Amino acid sequence: MNEQTKRSIEDPEQFLSENKEMLTWYLEYKKSDEYKNSPAFKIQKMLKEFNTISGYYDVFIPAMKKLSDSYAKYYQRLEIANEKLLSEYPEITKLNN
């Protein structure tokens, strides 16, 4: 799984191309009432709230980028991959609210 994640970040275009069907299915599932009423949805929502309240996004991640050049590079690749994902699937932004 780590290797697949690494490849998806290193070559997001290829990942998006090879996984179009799975991504379309996943996005439809995330919009469904089945998902919105699932324990997974509730846990994801609680984790996001905890990370926001605890400063994970505003304090921890910026500190990690300063402390670790390799993490800063990894995070930059994540941001690039995320931009490509959002350009192909802009509806994702609505799912994260």
N, C-alpha and C positions, 0 to 999 in steps of 0.2 A: 504494500500500500504506500509506503514511504517513497519507493522508487517511482511509482505511478504519479504520485503528487509532485515529485521532483521534475519528472518529464513534462507534466502539464504546465508547470511554471516556466520551465526553460523554453518550451515551444507551445505557447497557448493556442496558436492558430491550428496546429496539427491536432491538439487535444480537442478543440471545439469541433473540428471537422470530423474526427473519428468518433465522437461521442454525441453527435447531434440528436439522434433518436433518444438516447438515455436522458439527455438534458431537457428535451422537450417533455418527456414523460415526467421527469422530476419536477419541473416547473408547474405542470398541470396538477400533480399530486399536492404540491405545497399550497395551491389555491383551493384545494378541496376542503369541504367540511370534515371529511374523515381525518385529514391531517390536523386541521384546526382544533379538533376535539381529542387529539391524541396526547398521550403522556410526553412524546417527543417534542411536540409543539410547546407544551407547558414548561418542560425542562429548558428548552432553547430560550424561551422568553425570560425565565428566571436567571439563566446564565448571563444573558445580555444585560439585564438590569443590574445584576451583581457586578459585572465587569465595568459598567458605567459608574456605578456608585463607588466602587473601590478604587477607581482611578487607573484601571488597567489600560484603557485606551489613551488617556490624557497624561498619565505619569509613567507607568511601567514601560510601555512600548517606546516612547521617546527616549527614556533612559537606556533601554536595551540597545537602541540604535546608536547612541553615543558611546556605550561601553564596548560594543562588539561591531567591528567593521563587517564581519561575515554576516551578522544578523541584519545590519543595515542594507547590505547588498541583497540578501534574501528578501527582505521586506520590500525593497524597490522592485524586485522581480515580481513579487506578489501584486504590487500595485499595478504594474504594467499588464499582468495577466488579468487582473480584475477589470481594468479599463477595456480590454478586448472582449471579455465576457459581457460586460454591460453594453458594449456597442452592438453586440449581436442579440442580446436578450435584455433590452432596457426595462422590461416589466419586472425584473428582479428587484429593482429599487423599491417597488410597491410592496413586495413580499417581506421586506426587512423592517417594515414599520409596525 
